[in-house]
Amino acid sequence: MSSSNNLGYAALAEYLRGRGLNPDCIRVAVQSLAIETPAWGYGDGGTRFKKFHNAAAARTSRERIADAGLTHRLTGACPTVALHIPWDKVDDWDEFATYANTQGVKLGAINPNLFQDEDYMLGSLCNPSKAIRQKAVDHVKECIDIAVAAKVNEVSLWLADGTNYPGQDNIAERRLRLLETLQECYAHMPANMTLLVEYKFFEPAFYHTDLADWGASLTTCQALGPQAKVLVDTGHHAQGTNIEYIVSWLIALGRLGGFHFNCRKYADDDLIVASSNPFELFMIFHELINGGTNGRAAETAYMLDQSHNIENKIEAMIMSIMNVQMAYAKAMCINRNTLAELQAAGDVLGAHRMIHEAFETDVRPLLAIMREEAGLPIDPLKAFREGGFATRMAHERSK
């Protein structure tokens, strides 16, 4: 490591110790945070208007796994890969898991696809047609079976179900259909599996969405049982929604199942996490630490879910992972005992200032030391660029 980084870390460590914090504990905690990357994020993405081809993008499931493995080797932070079915469906799951192991990663959460079939125009699990609802149920059951075969304990469910026009369907009846179909899916799960139930306030349906917010997702999970938990996608909220508040409540209720980290400026933009609002991610981790144990973030499934339309896919993943680590490290720069004293004394601005001082702390020297100790590149994004990976991938994948 350069002497400037060493000097930077020494000054940061002295500053943290002066505030009653242990920099070694922060490094260990951040290093231990595992962030699952999505297989679909390594392929070409697109919008409703255009899909822009990237010559280095992965084309097959094996290439997506290989790219996830490279991302993990550069960051040391993403040991599992989420799969989408049927996009990543294979004939031999043992062989596929073995291949993933050769790339240094393991298979992660299985995601059913309930939005791209022609039959799902009016919904999947909530569709007015009983036959189409059963088709959707059978697909979710298939994904549960795939998770068992792949030795994975999480199935992550997002529904595009909803309506575009007032009166298009009976909202109350759709809720009953949803509970009935999900109960059948839930009963199919083994005891060690978790069903992660995601929500989204609009799109692709524009009048109402059947699982529109955390309350709908939470009450659905409560109706199903303890193996169902809420999945929070940071891009699936209306403008101004206080996501950290939602996180705090879900932790208290024991129903926080995990995250899909991304970023949105307007709606579900699926951008690199913290690209436009890093303070929000920092505050989410503040609440995760408040709800965790031993000064660490609560144990839950940390995942990325992003659509990289114009940028290099692996670079985008690396940047997101680094941003998550940055937010976590900064949130750990709060002495919570001192903060509690300020809060109890009613020192509004003192407590607020303490939060902002932590957010403004430059933790990059700490993260650099952390990576060096783990035998990783100090700057994973720079290592990817200077390693010529994108050029080689583009050459190999253009054949």
N, C-alpha and C positions, 0 to 999 in steps of 0.2 A: 504494500500500500504506500502511496506517496506520503511524504512528510506532512504535506498540507492537510491530508485527510486525518493523519494521526493527531496533528495539532487540533484539528476541528473536533475530533472525538474527545480528546482530553478536556477541551474547554466545555463541550456539551456535558460530559460526564460530571465535571465539577459543578456545573450549573444545576444538573438534576439532583445530585447529592445534597446541594445546598437547599433544595426544596423538599428534602426528605424522601427522595426517590432513588431507586436502585437501577442504574442503567443496564446492569447485567440481566436483571429480571425482565426488563423491557425487551432486550435482544432475544432472550430465550423464548419469550411469549410470542413475539412476532415470527420468529423462525418456525415455531410449531404450528402456526396457523395454516391449515390446508385449504386450498381454494380449487374447487373443481372447475375444469374448463369444458365447454360444450363442443362436441365433435362438429356440430353444424356451423360453429363459428370459424372453422378453418377452411371452409369451402367458399365459393363465390356467393356473396349476398346480393341483395337488390331491393328496390322499392317497387311500388305499384307502377312506376313509370319506366324503369330501366334497370337491368342487371349489367353491371360493368365487369368484364372479365379481367381477372388478374392471373397472369401466366404462372405465378408461383402457388396459386391456391390449390388446395387438396381436391382431388376429383373422386376419390373412392373412400370407403370406410377405413381401409388399411392406411391410406395416405393421411387421413385425418388423425388416426391414432399415432402415426409417425410424427406428425407435426406437434401433437400434444406432448409426445415424448421429448422432442427437442425443446419445447417451451419449458417443460419441467427440468430438463438438464441445465438450462440457462438460469432458471429462477429458484429451483429447489422448493417450489411452493405449491405445485399443482399435480399431485400424485394420481388423481383419478380423472376419468373422462366421461361426461354424460353422453348418452346415446339417444337418438331419436328413431322411433320405429314407425314406418318401414325404411326410412332413409339409411339406417345402419344395420338393417337386418342381415344376418348371415346364416348359413346352414349349420355350421358347427361352432357352438359357443365355447366349448372347451379349447378348440384350436385358436379361436379369436382371442380369448383371454390369455392364452399362452403367447400369442404374437404381441399383445399389449405388454406383457411382462418383459419381452425382449426389448421393448422400447422404453422400459423403465416406468411404466404406468399401469394402473389397474382400471377395469371397467367401473363406471359409476352409475348414477341414477338413470333409469329407463324412462323415457318420455313417450307416451302414446301420441299418435297424430289423429286428432279428431276434428280436423278443419280443412283437409284437402281432398276429401272424397266428394264426388258429385252428389251423393245421397245426403250430405250434411248441409245442403243449402239452407234448410230451415232448422238446423241444429243437429246435434249428435245424441247425447244422453238426454236432452230435453225435447227432442223432435216430437211432433204430434203423432208420427207414425210409430207404432209399437215395433214393427219389423226393423225400422232403421235404428231405434233405440237399442234393440237387441244386438244389432250389428256392431254398434259402438261398444256395448258391454262386452261382447265377445273379443273385440280388439283390446280393450283394457285387460281382460283376463289373459289374453295372449301375451301382453307385455308383462304381466305378473309372472307368467310361466317363464318368459325370457329372463326376467330378473333372477328367478330361482336357478335357471340353467347357467346363467352367467355369474352366479354367486354374489348377487347384488341385493342390498336390503332396502332400496328406495325406489319407488315409482312416483314420478313427478307429473301431476295432471294439470294441464291448462285447457280450459274450454273456450272456444270462440262463440259458444251458443248465446243467442239473444235475438232481438227483433229490431227491425228498421223503422216500423211504423206503428203508431198507436192503434190498438185493436187487432194487430196482426195475429196475436195469439193470447191466450189467457196466462198471465204472469203467475198467478197462484198455482194453476195446474202444472205449469212448467217446473215450479219448485218441487211439487210432489213427484213429478216424473224424475227429476234429478235425484231426489233422496232415494227413490225406489231403485233406480239403476245403480247408483253408487253403493247402496247397501249390498247389492248382488256382487259388485266388484270387491267390496271390502271383505265379504265373507269368503272370497276366493284366496285372500292373502294368507301366507303362513304367519305364525305368531311373531317372527323376528323382523317383519317387514313394516315399513312406514309408508303411508300414502301421503304425499305432499300435495296439498290442494291450493292452487294458485288463484289469484283473482285479477281482474282488470276492469277499470271503470267504463271503458268504451273501446270500440274497434275490435273486430270488423263490424259488429252490430252498433247502430247509432241511436236507437231509441232506448233500449234497455239491454243490459248484459245480465245473464243468469247468475254469474258469480262476479258481482261488480266491485265489491269492496271487502275489507278484512272482516267486517261483521258477518257478511253472507258466508264467507269462507269459514270463519270460526264456528258459527252456529251449525254449518253443515258438518264440520269435523266433530263437533260435540254430539251431533245426532248419530254419527257413524260409530265412534268409539275412540279409545286412547291411541290407537295406531294411526289415526288421521291427524295431521298437523298442518298449520297454515304456512304456505310458502309466500314470502314477500318479494315481489319484483319491484326494484326501486324506480322503474320507469312506468309502472302501472297505476299511477295516482293522478288525481286532478291537481291543477296548479295550486300551490300553497299548502298541500297536505303535509302535516307534520308526521313524517314517517318514523322518526325516533320515538314519538309518543306511542305509535302503534306497536313498535318493537318492545317498548317497556311493558305494555299491557299484555302482549302475547307471552312474554317471558314469565310474567307473574302468574298467568293462567296455565302455564306449562304446555302451551300450544304453538310455540314458535318452532316450525320445522326446518326453516332455512331461508336462504336468500337467492335471488337471481340479481346479481349486481350489474347494473348498467347505468346510463345517465339519460335524462331527458330535459330538453329545454322547453318543449311545448306539449308533447304527448308521449307516446311510446317510441321515442327516437332510437332506442337501443344503441346509444353511443358508448364510447369508452367511459367507464365509471369515473366520476369525479372530474370529468372534462370541463363541466361548466359550473358545478356547485360542489367544490371539495368540502366546504364547511358542513353540508348536509351529511356526507359520508362520515366525517369526523364525529358529528353528534350522534349518528347511529351507533358508531363504535363506543362512544361514551356510555350510551344506554346498555349496550351489550356487556360492557365491563361492569356496570352497576348491577346487572342481572346475572353476572357470572360468579365464579368462585376463585378465591386466592388471587384476586386482582386481575384476573384474565377474562377475556370475552367469553360469553356463554357458549357452551358446546352446542352447535347446530350445524346444518349443512351449508357451507359457504360455497356458492357457485357463481360463475359468470354466465350471462345470457345476453349476447350482443350480436348485432348484424353489422359486419364490417364491409361497407359497400364500396368505398373508394380508397381504403388504406390497405397496406399489407396485413394479412390476417394474423400472422405470428407476432409482428410488431405491436399490433393492437392488443393482443392477449398479454404480452409482456408489460405493456404500459398500464393496462388495467390492474394486473397483479401488483406492480410496483405502487400504484396509487392506493390500492387496498392496504398494503403493508405500511405505507406512509400515514394513512389515516389512523390505523390501529396504533402505530408507534406514538403519534401525537396525542391520541386519546389516553394513552398510558402515562403521559407527562403531566397528569393532573394528580395532585395529592388529595385523595378523596377525604381523608380525615380533616385536612384544613378546609376543604370545600364545605364539608358538612358543618364545621364550626361557623363559617361565614353565613351559611344558609340559616342555621339555628339562631344566629344573632340578628337576622334580618338585614344583613349587609348586602343589599341587592347588587350594587355596582361592584363591590369587592368580589362577590362570587362570579359575576358576569365577566369581570376583568380576568379572573383566574382561568376561566374557560378560554378566553381569547389568547391569553399568553401561551397556553398549551398549544392552541391551534397555530400560533405564529412561530413556535419553536422549530428550528431547522434540525430535523432528525436525520438528514441525509448521511452525516458522518457515522451515526449509529448503525444505519442500515448497511453502509459500506463495510464496516467492521463485521457485522453479522454475516454478510455474504462471504467475506474473505475467510472467516473462521470455518464456514461450511464448505470451502473449496469451490465457491461459485464466482462467476464474474462480478466484479464490483458494480458494474453498470451492464445489466443483461441486455438492454436494448442496443447499446453500443457494441457489445460482443456479437450480437446477431448481425448487425450491419457490417461490421468489420470482418466477420467470418465468411462473408460472401454466400450465405445460405440461400437467400432469395434468388440470386442469379443462378445457382446450381439447380434449385428447384424448378425455376422457370424453364431452364434448358431441358431438364429431364422430363418435365410434364408437358412439354410441347411436342414430344415425339409421337 
